[in-house]
Amino acid sequence: MTGVVPDVANAGLVDVGGGQERASTSERVARVLLAFADGDRCLGVSEIARRLQLSKAVVHRILQTLVGTGLVSFAAGDHTYRLGPAAHALARHADHHSGLRAAAVPVINRLALVTGETTILSARNGYQRIYVHQVESDQPVRITISLGRSYPLTVGANGLAVLARLPDDDVEQALRVPLEKYTERTVTDPAAIRERLIAIRRQGWASSSGERVPMSTSIAAAVLDAHGSPVGSLSVGFLTSRFSDQSFDEMASLVRDAGEEASQRFQQAGE
C-alpha cells in the first residue's frame, strides 16, 4: 500500500502565535480545506486564520486557489466561503468507492481462499479503472498490484469487464484515444477490442494474458449498480503457467459468480 511522502521541497516557515513552525504548502492547503469539515457553515478569512493560527494573507491566498478549482465557493454578500461543487463531487466519489469496497471485499476475500490466488478489486473512474483493494496469495511466486494505480478500460481483464457493460457511445469514446501498448501482447486494434467485448457480454467474464504484465493471466467480472452500470470489477490474477484449460474454466465460473454476488450486495446496500 502506498503512503504519503512529506512535501519537503515546498517546506516553508509559517508564523504560529509569534513563533515559527515548518509546514509545507500542501499541508497548509489541506488544513484550510479541512476547516470546512465540521459542517455546511460558511467561514470567513479571519475565522479560518484564527482557528489554524495562520496569517490572513496566507489563508486568503489559499482560498483563492481553492475557489479557482471549485473546491471552495465564495459568497460575495457576506465575504465568506463554503465547500464548493468539486468538494461535494469528491465526497460522493469517496462514498461510491466506500460502498464498492463494503460490497466486494468480503466476496474477494472468500474468492482468494477458494482459489489460492491473488484477488483484486478495481473501481471505475470515467474511462479508467483504479486498483482499490487486493488480497495477496500465499504462494511464494504470486501476482501483486500497486493500489491506487489506474489504467485505461481498454487494457487488462479488469478494464475490459467494465468496458463491456458500458453503452456503445462510451465504448467508442474509450477507443477514440490512442491505445498504449504495455507489452507485445497488448491489443490496441479497436475492431479487435469490440469483438472481445461481444464475447465478454455473452460469457459474463473477461480474461487477459500477458497484455499488461508478462507471464500473468487475469479473469475479471464487472460489479454493477441497480441500473446495470459498472461501478468496478473484481478479478483473480495468477501465473499463466499455473493453470490448465480445465482449471481456467472453473476459475472463470467462480469469478463470474463472485461478480454477480458483489453486484447484488452493492445494489442491496443502495436500497
N, C-alpha and C positions, 0 to 999 in steps of 0.2 A: 504494500500500500504506500502511496506516495505521501510525503509530508510537506510542510510549509517551510521554505527557506527564508530566513530573515532578509529583508531588503537592505543589506549592509551598504551597498553602493550609494543608495539615496539617503543614508542616515544624515540627520542634521541636528541642530540644537533647538529645543523648544523651551520657551520661558514658562516655568511652572511655579507660580506663587513666589516669585523673587529668586528662585533657584534655576537650575538648568537640568533638563532631562534629555537623554539621547533617544530620539524616536525617528522612524523612517517616515517618508511622505505617505507611503501606502498605509502605514499604521494610523496616521492621523486622519486620513480619509475614511478608513474603516470605523474609527471611533466616532467621527461626526455622523456617519450613516447609521451606526448602531444607537445613537442618541434618540432616534425616532422609533426604536423597537418597543418602547413602553406602551404605545397605543397609537391612535389615529389623530392625536392632538397636533396642533401647529406649534412650531418653535421659532423663536427669533434668534438672531445672531448673538445678542448679549446673553441670553439664557444658555445657549449651547456653549459659548466661550466660558461662562462661569462654571457650568457643570463639568466640563472637560479640562478646565484650567489651561485653556489655550488663549492666545490673543485674538481679539475681534477680527483683525486683519487676516489672520490665518484661516479662521473659521469662514469668513466671508469669501475668501478666495476658493476654499474647498467647496463651499455651497454653490458657487457659480459653475464650477466644473460638474458637480452632480446635477445641477439643473440642465446643463447642456447635454447630458447623457440621458435625461429622463428619469433618473433615479430619485430626484427630488423635484418638487414643484414649488413655485414662488407665488404667494398671494400678495399682489400689489396693494390691495386695500389696507391691510394691517402690517405689511412688510414682514410676513412670517413664511415659514417653509413647512412642507409636509412631504411624506413619501410620494413619489411620482409613479406614473404608469409602468415604467420599466422595473421599478422595485416590486410592484404588485405582480407583474408578469413573472419575475424571478421566484416570488413566493409560490405562485401557482405551479411553476415548473418544479420547485423543490417538493411540493406536496404530491405532485404527479409521480415523481421518481420514488418518493417515500411509499406511496401506495403500491407501486410496482414491486418494490423490494418486499414489502409486507406480504404480498400475494405470492411471489415467486420463490423467495429464498427457502421457505420450508420444502417446496417442491424440488428445487435443485439440490438441497441437502440430501433428500431421500434418493434422488437420481444418482448422486455421487456414491452413495452407499451400495446401491444396486449394481452399478456399472464398474465401480472401482477406478473410474477415470475422472479427470477434472471437469467440473460443470461450471458454466459461465452464464451470467445474466447481463444483457445489454439493454439500454434504454434508447428509444428513438429520439432524435433531436433534428427535426427537419428531414433533410436527405442524408443525414449522418446517423450513426449509432455509436453509443458510448458504453464502454465496459463499466458496469457499476457494482458487480459482485462476482466472486468466484469461490468455489470450494475445490481446493487442490487435491489431486490424487495422492495417495500414499506410496505410489510406485516410485522406485528410485530414479527412473527416467520418465518424465511426465511433461505434459503441456501446462504452461502457465502464461498469464497475460498481465499487462500493466493496467491497473484500474485507472479510470479517467481518460484513457486514450480513446480517440474517436477515429472512425473510418467511414468511407462512403458506403451507402447501402448497396452499391453495385459490386462489392467485393466481399468474399467470405460468406459462409453459410448463415451467420447471424444477420448480416445485412440483407442477403437475398431472401431470407424467410420473411423479413419485414417488407421489403420492396414488392414481393409477390402479392401482398394483401392490400396494397395501395391502389387507388384509381388509376386508370390508364394515363390521365393527364399528368399525375405526379410521377409515374414511371418514366414518361418521356422527358419530364423536367430533370429527373435524376440522371438520365442518359445523355442529356444535352451537353453537359460539361465534359472536357477531356478526361478520359478514364486512365488513372495511373496504373502502371504495370509494376506490381510488387515483386513478382517472381516470373520466371519464364512460363509458368502455367496460369498466370492471371488472365482471365477472359476479359478483353476490352472491346470486343465487337458488339455493338448494341443489338444487332439482329440475333446473335448467339445468346445474349443475356435474355432477350424476350422469349426465346424458345425455352430456356431454362425455367423462366417464371411460370410458363404454362404447366410444366411438369410439377413444379413445387405446389401450385394451387391444387393440382389433382391429387397428389400423394399426401399433402399436409406437412411436409418437412423439406428442408433444403440441406444439401451437403456440398462440401468443397474439400479438395485435397491438394495441398501444396500451392494454393493460389495466393496465399499471403505469407505463410511460413512453410518452408520446405519440409517434407517428410511428416507433415501433420495433416490430420483429417478432422473435420468438424461436421456434426449433424445438428441442425437447429430447427426450432419451431417458433412461430410467432406467438406473442401474448396479445390478445385482443380485448378491446373495451366493449361496452354494451352495444355499440353501434357497428361492431365488426372491424373497427380501425385498429391497426397495430400500434401498440404503445412500447413494444420492445420485443425481445426474443430471448429464449434460453437455449443452451446448447451443451453438448458433450464434445470435448476435444481430446484426441488420443493420437498416438503414433500410428501412422498408416500401416506399418509392418505388423502391428499387434493384432489385427483383426482379419478374419476370413470373410467371404461373401455372406455366409450364413449368419455369423455374429454381427455383421454390419446391418443386415435386415432386422435382426432382433433389436439392435440398438436404436435403429430408426423408429421402430414401433414404440419403444419406451419414450423416446424424445417427443414423438407426436402426442402421445398420451399425456406427457408432462406439460406440454404446451396447452393442451385443452384444459387440464386441471388448473394451471396457473391463470388461464383466461377466466375460468369460472370463479375462482377466488377473487380476482381483480374486479370482476363485474358485480359480484355479491357485496363486496366492500363498498361499492359506489352506490348501492341502492338505499 
